[in-house]
Amino acid sequence: MLVRVRPLWQSWIARRIPPSTSLQLNQRRIFIIPTRQGAAFGVALALMLLTAINYQNSLAYGLTFLLLSMFIVAILHTYRNLGGLRLTSLGATPVFVGEQVGFRVRLEGEGRARQAIGIGWAQDQLHFADVRADGAEELHLAEPAQRRGWLRPGRLRVESRFPLGLLVAWSWLDLDQAGLVYPRPLASDLPLESGVADDEDEGMRPSGQGVDDFQGLRPYQPGDSRRRLHWKAYSRGQGLLVKDFSALSGRNLWLDFNLLGGDIEGRLSRLCYWVLQLSLRQQPFGLRLPGVQLPVATGDAHRDACLRALALFGGRT
């Protein structure tokens, strides 16, 4: 039954509340129902009314109708806590597979203070914030990045149980949020077609293709290839060092997808690692992917363009 109803519900809510990067809650976009506590409160009122009728007790009538009036007033205040609230998507910073994508959402009071506004994708994992009457509050919502490409978390649940918790006013908004997820960097040899320079110390000779010029030794960092560890220095008590190589100056470096073996995701992860490494060294390079070629360049803009091409390779959306 739920499998049949869910698509109909999603289609209806998409027509009623279409996607937008900025939305203001109004009567059409807010739903309100009793909570479990509210339902228990209603049952208690019904029992009190039956008792008052049975014993014809005016005090019981008075207490019953007083509590009923409180319940009705709570409906208005619960709605007003959400009514007029504006939510705006502020985008997300790109991350790598395995990290958390942080989506930023701004809540604006629009002239009225709001208390205990809950927002999140799952009802049991809401983030709460109070919003000033003429101010704004920014919330950071995180989603795990499990695959490269665009991460679209879907509709956000926004709710309020203020002031008594007897009712919940809620809405289901699509702020058209999307975060770009890059491949997970994987340390490997540089995928270039080039020779290996002669080194005075045979221990300095790197294995693999694409490492031309020995630059020196540097401290080991997590993620560095173990094939480049300098064991002679380690045996002399100099600590764990890594042989650092770069391509010969004056040559155009090309990171080529077709020069790598393995599956697609493994190739992209290794290319991602070298895009980061060469960008950190401020060394010009180009990127070749099937159907995509980015010219030799350097700088943050070039790095971001290469990472984006890797993330969206194969039409990943």
C-alpha positions as semicolon CSV with decimal commas, in nm:
position;residue;x (nm);y (nm);z (nm)
1;M;0,000;0,000;0,000
2;L;0,279;0,243;0,091
3;V;0,464;0,158;-0,231
4;R;0,158;0,264;-0,431
5;V;0,081;0,575;-0,229
6;R;0,437;0,716;-0,210
7;P;0,471;0,806;-0,584
8;L;0,127;0,972;-0,580
9;W;0,222;1,172;-0,271
10;Q;0,555;1,281;-0,419
11;S;0,389;1,384;-0,743
12;W;0,125;1,585;-0,558
13;I;0,376;1,760;-0,331
14;A;0,595;1,844;-0,633
15;R;0,301;2,024;-0,797
16;R;0,198;2,199;-0,475
17;I;0,551;2,305;-0,369
18;P;0,776;2,319;-0,680
19;P;1,156;2,335;-0,643
20;S;1,313;2,675;-0,582
21;T;1,637;2,800;-0,427
22;S;1,437;3,038;-0,204
23;L;1,091;2,970;-0,060
24;Q;0,864;3,149;0,186
25;L;0,624;2,935;0,386
26;N;0,258;3,024;0,353
27;Q;-0,078;2,861;0,414
28;R;-0,053;2,656;0,096
29;R;0,286;2,511;0,195
30;I;0,225;2,434;0,564
31;F;0,054;2,124;0,701
32;I;-0,047;2,082;1,064
33;I;-0,149;1,769;1,254
34;P;-0,160;1,663;1,622
35;T;0,146;1,495;1,769
36;R;0,123;1,181;1,982
37;Q;0,099;1,402;2,287
38;G;-0,173;1,604;2,113
39;A;-0,369;1,289;2,031
40;A;-0,344;1,173;2,394
41;F;-0,454;1,520;2,504
42;G;-0,760;1,493;2,276
43;V;-0,852;1,152;2,420
44;A;-0,824;1,294;2,771
45;L;-1,052;1,584;2,679
46;A;-1,310;1,341;2,539
47;L;-1,306;1,138;2,863
48;M;-1,337;1,457;3,069
49;L;-1,635;1,567;2,862
50;L;-1,807;1,230;2,906
51;T;-1,747;1,251;3,281
52;A;-1,890;1,604;3,293
53;I;-2,199;1,493;3,100
54;N;-2,249;1,186;3,320
55;Y;-2,225;1,376;3,650
56;Q;-2,358;1,711;3,521
57;N;-2,064;1,882;3,691
58;S;-2,021;2,245;3,587
59;L;-1,658;2,258;3,708
60;A;-1,574;1,959;3,489
61;Y;-1,742;2,134;3,195
62;G;-1,543;2,449;3,264
63;L;-1,208;2,269;3,285
64;T;-1,279;2,068;2,970
65;F;-1,368;2,372;2,759
66;L;-1,075;2,571;2,903
67;L;-0,830;2,302;2,795
68;L;-1,004;2,274;2,456
69;S;-0,967;2,648;2,401
70;M;-0,594;2,617;2,484
71;F;-0,565;2,345;2,221
72;I;-0,734;2,565;1,959
73;V;-0,511;2,862;2,041
74;A;-0,207;2,632;2,016
75;I;-0,306;2,554;1,656
76;L;-0,279;2,923;1,566
77;H;0,053;2,976;1,743
78;T;0,207;2,660;1,599
79;Y;0,115;2,774;1,249
80;R;0,236;3,131;1,308
81;N;0,578;3,001;1,413
82;L;0,631;2,874;1,058
83;G;0,407;3,108;0,856
84;G;0,610;3,367;0,666
85;L;0,947;3,202;0,736
86;R;1,183;3,225;0,435
87;L;1,437;2,955;0,356
88;T;1,720;3,008;0,107
89;S;1,978;2,760;-0,019
90;L;2,334;2,896;0,003
91;G;2,497;2,614;-0,190
92;A;2,755;2,353;-0,090
93;T;3,133;2,322;-0,106
94;P;3,265;2,038;-0,326
95;V;3,413;1,742;-0,137
96;F;3,569;1,404;-0,212
97;V;3,403;1,064;-0,191
98;G;3,390;0,951;0,171
99;E;3,355;1,301;0,314
100;Q;3,049;1,494;0,429
101;V;2,883;1,742;0,192
102;G;2,786;2,051;0,389
103;F;2,469;2,222;0,263
104;R;2,404;2,572;0,396
105;V;2,049;2,699;0,448
106;R;1,954;3,049;0,564
107;L;1,638;3,102;0,771
108;E;1,492;3,455;0,781
109;G;1,232;3,563;1,034
110;E;1,060;3,815;0,803
111;G;0,946;4,042;1,086
112;R;0,855;3,780;1,347
113;A;1,068;3,581;1,590
114;R;1,065;3,202;1,549
115;Q;1,141;2,944;1,816
116;A;1,271;2,588;1,781
117;I;1,253;2,556;1,404
118;G;1,359;2,205;1,303
119;I;1,508;2,134;0,962
120;G;1,661;1,821;0,807
121;W;1,610;1,537;0,561
122;A;1,509;1,279;0,820
123;Q;1,252;1,345;1,090
124;D;1,472;1,189;1,357
125;Q;1,782;1,391;1,255
126;L;1,660;1,750;1,259
127;H;1,873;2,056;1,337
128;F;1,699;2,323;1,547
129;A;1,743;2,699;1,548
130;D;1,577;3,012;1,684
131;V;1,540;3,299;1,438
132;R;1,524;3,666;1,542
133;A;1,240;3,883;1,415
134;D;1,457;4,098;1,186
135;G;1,754;3,862;1,161
136;A;1,862;3,544;0,993
137;E;2,010;3,214;1,105
138;E;2,232;2,989;0,896
139;L;2,224;2,613;0,938
140;H;2,480;2,363;0,809
141;L;2,333;2,027;0,709
142;A;2,564;1,736;0,624
143;E;2,510;1,438;0,396
144;P;2,767;1,159;0,337
145;A;2,919;1,153;-0,012
146;Q;2,916;0,789;-0,120
147;R;2,963;0,832;-0,495
148;R;3,112;1,091;-0,726
149;G;2,902;1,333;-0,928
150;W;2,619;1,553;-0,810
151;L;2,472;1,475;-0,470
152;R;2,109;1,588;-0,458
153;P;1,969;1,529;-0,108
154;G;1,608;1,594;-0,207
155;R;1,334;1,763;-0,010
156;L;1,390;1,914;0,332
157;R;1,150;1,872;0,620
158;V;1,085;2,194;0,812
159;E;0,875;2,168;1,126
160;S;0,767;2,344;1,445
161;R;0,607;2,206;1,762
162;F;0,611;2,538;1,944
163;P;0,461;2,632;2,189
164;L;0,305;2,329;2,364
165;G;0,419;2,034;2,155
166;L;0,059;1,921;2,104
167;L;0,070;1,991;1,731
168;V;0,334;1,982;1,461
169;A;0,330;2,226;1,170
170;W;0,555;2,107;0,891
171;S;0,644;2,151;0,527
172;W;0,845;1,952;0,272
173;L;1,058;2,185;0,063
174;D;1,285;2,130;-0,236
175;L;1,550;2,404;-0,231
176;D;1,710;2,261;-0,545
177;Q;2,028;2,177;-0,354
178;A;2,319;1,993;-0,514
179;G;2,676;1,932;-0,402
180;L;2,960;1,824;-0,629
181;V;3,153;1,513;-0,518
182;Y;3,502;1,450;-0,655
183;P;3,658;1,101;-0,680
184;R;3,848;0,982;-0,376
185;P;4,223;1,059;-0,429
186;L;4,433;0,746;-0,458
187;A;4,814;0,770;-0,445
188;S;4,984;0,617;-0,749
189;D;5,259;0,671;-1,006
190;L;5,219;0,963;-1,241
191;P;5,044;0,840;-1,560
192;L;5,278;0,997;-1,818
193;E;5,470;0,860;-2,112
194;S;5,825;0,961;-2,029
195;G;6,162;0,816;-1,937
196;V;6,334;0,790;-1,605
197;A;6,625;1,014;-1,519
198;D;6,955;0,861;-1,414
199;D;7,022;0,905;-1,043
200;E;7,353;0,881;-0,867
201;D;7,199;0,669;-0,596
202;E;7,022;0,367;-0,733
203;G;6,787;0,396;-0,438
204;M;6,665;0,722;-0,585
205;R;6,548;0,556;-0,906
206;P;6,166;0,555;-0,901
207;S;5,956;0,269;-1,023
208;G;5,670;0,326;-1,258
209;Q;5,620;0,560;-1,551
210;G;5,603;0,936;-1,566
211;V;5,852;1,037;-1,299
212;D;6,141;1,208;-1,471
213;D;6,335;1,437;-1,241
214;F;6,437;1,362;-0,883
215;Q;6,376;1,668;-0,666
216;G;6,477;1,541;-0,324
217;L;6,338;1,380;-0,012
218;R;6,045;1,496;0,193
219;P;5,871;1,360;0,506
220;Y;5,621;1,082;0,451
221;Q;5,254;1,181;0,452
222;P;4,952;0,952;0,471
223;G;4,849;0,858;0,120
224;D;5,199;0,863;-0,029
225;S;5,291;0,562;-0,243
226;R;5,496;0,306;-0,050
227;R;5,695;0,238;-0,365
228;R;5,864;0,575;-0,319
229;L;5,976;0,529;0,039
230;H;6,352;0,584;0,082
231;W;6,448;0,286;0,295
232;K;6,819;0,374;0,303
233;A;6,745;0,701;0,481
234;Y;6,516;0,514;0,720
235;S;6,791;0,259;0,799
236;R;7,029;0,546;0,878
237;G;6,783;0,678;1,135
238;Q;6,671;0,980;0,932
239;G;6,304;0,899;0,966
240;L;6,049;0,789;0,709
241;L;6,117;0,989;0,390
242;V;5,962;0,982;0,045
243;K;6,140;1,034;-0,289
244;D;5,989;1,334;-0,464
245;F;5,995;1,352;-0,844
246;S;5,864;1,594;-1,102
247;A;5,864;1,605;-1,477
248;L;6,145;1,780;-1,659
249;S;6,104;2,156;-1,687
250;G;5,988;2,286;-2,023
251;R;5,776;1,978;-2,098
252;N;5,401;1,971;-2,117
253;L;5,259;1,727;-1,863
254;W;4,948;1,537;-1,962
255;L;4,741;1,324;-1,728
256;D;4,589;1,065;-1,959
257;F;4,301;0,838;-1,861
258;N;4,392;0,585;-2,132
259;L;4,744;0,530;-1,993
260;L;4,606;0,381;-1,674
261;G;4,485;0,030;-1,608
262;G;4,207;-0,092;-1,385
263;D;3,844;0,002;-1,357
264;I;3,700;0,346;-1,430
265;E;3,665;0,459;-1,069
266;G;4,020;0,350;-0,986
267;R;4,159;0,544;-1,281
268;L;3,966;0,856;-1,188
269;S;4,084;0,832;-0,828
270;R;4,447;0,816;-0,936
271;L;4,405;1,107;-1,176
272;C;4,239;1,303;-0,896
273;Y;4,541;1,244;-0,674
274;W;4,781;1,378;-0,937
275;V;4,565;1,679;-1,016
276;L;4,595;1,775;-0,649
277;Q;4,967;1,700;-0,632
278;L;5,062;1,895;-0,945
279;S;4,840;2,186;-0,845
280;L;5,008;2,192;-0,505
281;R;5,347;2,212;-0,680
282;Q;5,210;2,484;-0,912
283;Q;5,326;2,278;-1,209
284;P;5,136;2,318;-1,540
285;F;4,956;2,008;-1,667
286;G;4,674;1,902;-1,895
287;L;4,405;1,638;-1,855
288;R;4,284;1,390;-2,117
289;L;3,965;1,194;-2,067
290;P;3,761;1,012;-2,332
291;G;3,570;1,292;-2,502
292;V;3,722;1,564;-2,279
293;Q;4,055;1,744;-2,300
294;L;4,161;2,031;-2,076
295;P;4,468;2,221;-2,203
296;V;4,792;2,260;-2,010
297;A;4,754;2,529;-1,746
298;T;4,797;2,592;-1,376
299;G;4,616;2,768;-1,093
300;D;4,309;2,709;-0,878
301;A;4,064;2,757;-1,165
302;H;4,240;2,490;-1,372
303;R;4,252;2,253;-1,074
304;D;3,880;2,299;-1,008
305;A;3,797;2,247;-1,378
306;C;3,994;1,920;-1,382
307;L;3,834;1,793;-1,062
308;R;3,492;1,881;-1,197
309;A;3,562;1,692;-1,520
310;L;3,669;1,386;-1,317
311;A;3,360;1,407;-1,096
312;L;3,118;1,430;-1,390
313;F;3,297;1,185;-1,619
314;G;3,056;0,949;-1,789
315;G;2,761;1,185;-1,755
316;R;2,738;1,131;-1,378
317;T;2,455;1,346;-1,241
